[in-house]
Amino acid sequence: MLRLSELRLELDHTEEDLERAVLRCLKIPRDRLLERHLVKRSIDARRRDRIRLIYSVDVQVRGEDALLRRCAQDRRVRRSPDERYHYVTQAPPSPETGGQHRPVVIGAGPCGYFAALLLAQMGFRPLLLERGQPVKQRSADTFGFWRRTSAFQPESNAQFGEGGAGTFSDGKLYSQVSDPAHYGRKVLEELVACGANREILTLHRPHVGTFKLATVVRGLRARIEALGGEVRFGSRVDALEIEPGSSSAKKPLQLSGVRLSDGTHLACDQLVLAPGHSARDTFEMLERVGVALERKPFAIGVRIEHPQALIDRARWGDCAGHPLLGAAEYKLVHHAGNGRCVYSFCMCPGGFVVGATSEPGRVVTNGMSQHSRNERNANSGLVIPVSEDDLEPHERFQGDPLAGMAFQRVLEGRAFELGGGDYSAPIQRLEDLLEGRASTRVGSVAPSYQPGVRPADLADLLPASMIAALREALRVFAKQLSGYDHPDAVLTAIETRTSSPLRIPRDQALESINVQGLTPAGEGAGFAGGILSAAIDGIRAAEAVALRLLEQPSD
């Protein structure tokens, strides 16, 4: 197979046009082309008056080796890479895994589920513990909270439960992480096997959508269980049981088990910890039992909503509405004069803004889209990295790893109060923010946030330097995307869960730097940022645990 890349075609091309582009690239007649498979399709919108599609295609041709030599100087033509996943090991055929206990995974988000899936596929029968509920019950609890038909559930919400925080998001499946081993392809193929649309294998920026993700995570659970794994819901881990390491151990501490909220003790000497970025009580517990923690950069801000049609016109021009383009996305960044940086984050085309708190008495926002992306508004986070000066008032001691979490809590509590104390979110019209006045009404852009909104002045919530940077950035972004400074665009506060505010440091073997048997992984541990990168880190964590299990002496 040969892989052809950068085949550029006009927006209204046909399948015959794509085939002709392949033949022109290779300079061969039609009878030498045996097979053709789409690998990737992306959009080139640098010129709004001539938007084109860019294809990568795998082909099988007669005389492949000779053709590859002839095209050696053409960077568009190369041998198709082997993107198949190769397991690092397999468990012995006996029921024993090589160690005393079965491996445990904490957290049923993308990292935890893929760690458990890979361990199961390698024959290690993992036990996965999730504090929240299965996705059906979790969805009922979360939508009930948004619609004000049921009370907020601290253990079953937009952050906690089967599927993790990504279940109530746009379901984006792209990442900027380096992936030479093609782990990402493994993730996408497993998602398709569990019900995701096959198009995620070929789109440059694929997404699943919230309702489709609910189906997919149920499929992942079924695959884990069919392979001998076990998934337990409502099983919050309240403590890791950690002992001093033996005299021959490489690390001062050794994991020996976990204790659940109901008092249950489970022996465990190999654990993948994938708690997600909002498991604050877990982070506090880790500090208490002596697990090494450190600060990690993160950002906070607001979510901004525009009419999706406005964004489509700004990005696609006269081509807006073309079926191959769909709802337009954007990515913006501005370095303000006061040293602050403002950038768009987790842009959700044709979606809505939702309540994403995981603690009572706090307001947190997030963006969400269905697979169709056909809601009226586009929304995106506009966030600003948190500085050391921001964190200093919240430190218990210099370098406090939990200071970022404390800062988040303070802002979320203020947002709760500014929204009226009933989980409504404070909002402000863009024009009012730029003019430095509180909003008293909603304009032509209807806010989509659930459970509800309350007009306010976001300067009463965010630090002054962040407000100043936001005002400057909005004016700059309007020059890049026409209409971005729409006076009635809605800014909804507060976005605080962009990523984990801390990291659980690990060594080259992906094990905690001071606790033997503990493998921190995923977004909550500080090693991922989004569904795909978290799932990839889960695969890597499973590989590391599997290899360690086979190194242990059998009983």
Backbone hydrogen bonds, N-H to C=O, Kabsch-Sander energy under -0.5 kcal/mol:
donor,donor_aa,acceptor,acceptor_aa,energy
2,L,59,V,-2.9
3,R,78,R,-3.4
4,L,2,L,-0.5
4,L,57,V,-3.4
5,S,76,R,-2.0
7,L,55,Y,-2.2
8,R,6,E,-0.8
9,L,53,L,-2.6
11,L,51,I,-0.8
13,H,10,E,-1.3
18,L,14,T,-1.6
19,E,15,E,-2.2
20,R,16,E,-2.4
21,A,17,D,-2.0
22,V,18,L,-1.9
23,L,19,E,-2.3
24,R,20,R,-2.5
25,C,21,A,-2.3
26,L,22,V,-2.1
27,K,23,L,-1.5
28,I,23,L,-1.6
32,R,29,P,-1.6
33,L,30,R,-1.4
34,L,32,R,-0.7
34,L,60,Q,-2.9
35,E,60,Q,-1.6
37,H,58,D,-3.0
39,V,56,S,-2.8
40,K,56,S,-1.7
41,R,202,T,-2.6
42,S,54,I,-2.4
44,D,52,R,-3.1
45,A,43,I,-0.7
48,R,46,R,-0.6
50,R,47,R,-1.6
52,R,44,D,-2.1
53,L,9,L,-2.5
54,I,42,S,-2.6
55,Y,7,L,-2.5
56,S,40,K,-2.4
57,V,4,L,-2.9
58,D,37,H,-2.9
59,V,2,L,-2.8
60,Q,35,E,-1.8
62,R,32,R,-2.1
64,E,61,V,-0.7
67,L,63,G,-2.3
68,L,64,E,-2.6
69,R,65,D,-2.0
70,R,66,A,-2.2
71,C,67,L,-1.9
72,A,69,R,-1.3
74,D,71,C,-2.0
75,R,73,Q,-0.8
77,V,74,D,-1.9
78,R,3,R,-1.7
80,S,1,M,-1.9
83,E,81,P,-0.9
91,A,122,M,-3.5
104,V,270,Q,-2.2
105,V,127,L,-2.7
106,I,272,V,-2.8
107,G,105,V,-0.6
107,G,129,L,-2.9
113,Y,109,G,-3.0
114,F,110,P,-1.8
115,A,111,C,-2.3
116,A,112,G,-2.6
117,L,113,Y,-2.6
118,L,114,F,-2.3
119,L,115,A,-2.2
120,A,116,A,-2.5
121,Q,117,L,-2.8
122,M,118,L,-1.6
123,G,120,A,-1.5
124,F,119,L,-2.8
127,L,103,P,-2.3
128,L,126,P,-0.5
128,L,230,E,-3.3
129,L,105,V,-3.0
130,E,232,R,-2.6
138,R,134,P,-3.0
139,S,135,V,-2.6
140,A,136,K,-1.8
141,D,137,Q,-2.4
142,T,138,R,-2.7
143,F,139,S,-2.9
144,G,140,A,-1.8
145,F,141,D,-1.8
146,W,142,T,-2.3
147,R,143,F,-2.4
148,R,145,F,-0.9
149,T,144,G,-2.4
150,S,144,G,-1.5
156,S,153,Q,-1.4
157,N,160,F,-1.6
162,E,133,Q,-2.6
163,G,108,A,-2.5
164,G,161,G,-2.3
167,T,164,G,-1.5
168,F,165,A,-1.1
169,S,166,G,-0.7
169,S,167,T,-0.7
173,L,206,P,-2.8
182,H,179,D,-1.7
186,K,182,H,-1.3
187,V,183,Y,-2.3
188,L,184,G,-2.5
189,E,185,R,-2.5
190,E,186,K,-2.2
191,L,187,V,-2.3
192,V,188,L,-2.3
193,A,189,E,-2.1
194,C,190,E,-1.1
195,G,192,V,-1.7
196,A,191,L,-2.6
200,I,197,N,-1.7
201,L,198,R,-2.1
202,T,199,E,-1.6
203,L,199,E,-2.3
204,H,41,R,-2.2
208,V,171,G,-1.6
209,G,170,D,-0.8
210,T,369,S,-2.0
213,L,209,G,-2.2
214,A,210,T,-1.5
215,T,211,F,-1.1
216,V,212,K,-2.1
217,V,213,L,-2.7
218,R,214,A,-1.3
219,G,215,T,-1.7
220,L,216,V,-2.2
221,R,217,V,-2.2
222,A,218,R,-2.2
223,R,219,G,-2.0
224,I,220,L,-2.2
225,E,221,R,-2.5
226,A,222,A,-2.3
227,L,223,R,-1.0
227,L,224,I,-0.5
228,G,225,E,-1.6
229,G,224,I,-2.4
230,E,126,P,-2.4
232,R,128,L,-2.8
234,G,132,G,-2.6
235,S,130,E,-2.6
238,D,236,R,-0.7
238,D,259,R,-2.0
239,A,259,R,-1.5
241,E,257,G,-3.2
242,I,240,L,-0.7
243,E,254,Q,-3.0
245,G,252,P,-3.0
249,A,246,S,-1.3
253,L,514,N,-1.3
254,Q,243,E,-3.1
255,L,516,Q,-2.7
256,S,241,E,-3.1
257,G,241,E,-1.3
258,V,266,L,-2.4
259,R,239,A,-2.7
260,L,264,T,-2.8
261,S,236,R,-2.2
263,G,260,L,-2.0
266,L,258,V,-2.7
268,C,256,S,-2.0
271,L,517,G,-2.9
272,V,104,V,-2.6
273,L,271,L,-0.6
273,L,519,T,-2.2
274,A,106,I,-2.2
274,A,272,V,-0.8
279,A,276,G,-1.1
280,R,278,S,-2.3
283,F,279,A,-1.9
284,E,280,R,-2.2
285,M,281,D,-2.0
286,L,282,T,-2.6
287,E,283,F,-1.9
288,R,284,E,-1.9
289,V,285,M,-2.1
290,G,286,L,-0.6
290,G,287,E,-0.9
291,V,286,L,-2.3
294,E,503,R,-2.2
296,K,501,P,-1.5
300,I,384,I,-2.1
301,G,495,E,-2.5
302,V,382,L,-2.0
303,R,492,T,-2.6
304,I,380,S,-3.1
305,E,490,V,-2.5
306,H,378,A,-2.1
308,Q,376,R,-2.8
310,L,307,P,-0.7
311,I,307,P,-1.5
312,D,308,Q,-2.7
313,R,309,A,-2.3
314,A,310,L,-2.2
315,R,311,I,-2.1
316,W,312,D,-3.4
317,G,313,R,-1.7
319,C,316,W,-1.9
320,A,317,G,-1.7
322,H,319,C,-2.1
325,L,322,H,-1.6
326,G,322,H,-1.7
334,H,342,V,-2.7
336,A,334,H,-0.8
336,A,340,R,-2.8
339,G,336,A,-1.7
342,V,334,H,-2.9
343,Y,383,V,-2.2
344,S,332,L,-2.5
345,F,381,G,-2.1
348,C,379,N,-3.7
351,G,348,C,-0.8
351,G,377,N,-1.4
352,F,368,M,-2.7
354,V,366,N,-2.8
355,G,450,Q,-1.3
356,A,364,V,-3.0
362,R,359,E,-0.8
363,V,412,E,-1.6
365,T,494,I,-2.3
366,N,354,V,-1.4
368,M,352,F,-1.9
369,S,169,S,-1.0
373,R,370,Q,-0.8
375,E,350,G,-1.7
377,N,351,G,-0.5
378,A,306,H,-3.0
379,N,348,C,-2.1
380,S,304,I,-1.7
381,G,345,F,-2.9
382,L,302,V,-3.1
383,V,343,Y,-2.6
384,I,300,I,-3.5
386,V,298,F,-2.8
391,L,387,S,-1.3
392,E,388,E,-1.9
394,H,391,L,-2.3
395,E,392,E,-1.5
400,D,397,F,-2.0
403,A,400,D,-1.4
406,A,402,L,-2.0
407,F,403,A,-2.4
408,Q,404,G,-2.4
409,R,405,M,-2.2
410,V,406,A,-2.0
411,L,407,F,-2.1
412,E,408,Q,-2.7
413,G,409,R,-2.3
414,R,410,V,-2.1
415,A,411,L,-2.4
416,F,412,E,-1.9
417,E,413,G,-2.0
418,L,414,R,-3.1
419,G,415,A,-1.8
420,G,417,E,-1.6
421,G,416,F,-2.8
425,A,452,G,-2.6
427,I,454,R,-2.0
428,Q,491,L,-1.8
430,L,489,A,-2.3
431,E,487,P,-2.1
433,L,429,R,-2.2
434,L,430,L,-2.5
435,E,431,E,-2.0
436,G,432,D,-0.8
436,G,433,L,-0.7
437,R,432,D,-2.4
439,S,456,A,-2.2
446,A,444,S,-0.8
450,Q,353,V,-0.9
454,R,425,A,-2.2
456,A,427,I,-2.4
458,L,456,A,-0.5
460,D,457,D,-2.2
461,L,458,L,-1.6
462,L,458,L,-2.5
466,M,463,P,-0.7
467,I,463,P,-2.0
468,A,464,A,-2.5
469,A,465,S,-1.9
470,L,466,M,-2.4
471,R,467,I,-2.4
472,E,468,A,-2.0
473,A,469,A,-2.6
474,L,470,L,-2.4
475,R,471,R,-1.4
476,V,472,E,-1.7
477,F,473,A,-3.2
478,A,474,L,-1.5
479,K,475,R,-0.6
479,K,476,V,-1.2
480,Q,476,V,-0.8
480,Q,477,F,-0.7
481,L,477,F,-2.8
484,Y,481,L,-2.2
486,H,483,G,-1.7
489,A,486,H,-1.8
490,V,305,E,-1.5
491,L,428,Q,-2.3
492,T,303,R,-3.2
492,T,490,V,-0.5
493,A,426,P,-2.5
494,I,301,G,-0.5
495,E,301,G,-2.9
496,T,494,I,-0.7
498,T,299,A,-0.7
500,S,523,E,-0.5
503,R,294,E,-3.1
504,I,525,A,-2.3
507,D,511,E,-3.0
510,L,507,D,-2.2
512,S,518,L,-3.5
513,I,505,P,-1.6
516,Q,253,L,-3.0
518,L,515,V,-1.4
519,T,271,L,-3.1
519,T,517,G,-0.6
521,A,273,L,-2.5
525,A,521,A,-0.6
526,G,523,E,-1.1
527,F,522,G,-2.7
534,A,530,G,-2.1
535,A,531,I,-2.5
536,I,532,L,-2.5
537,D,533,S,-2.2
538,G,534,A,-2.0
539,I,535,A,-1.9
540,R,536,I,-2.2
541,A,537,D,-2.5
542,A,538,G,-2.3
543,E,539,I,-2.3
544,A,540,R,-2.1
545,V,541,A,-2.4
546,A,542,A,-2.7
547,L,543,E,-2.2
548,R,544,A,-1.8
549,L,545,V,-2.6
550,L,546,A,-1.7
551,E,547,L,-0.8
551,E,548,R,-0.5
552,Q,548,R,-1.0
552,Q,549,L,-0.5
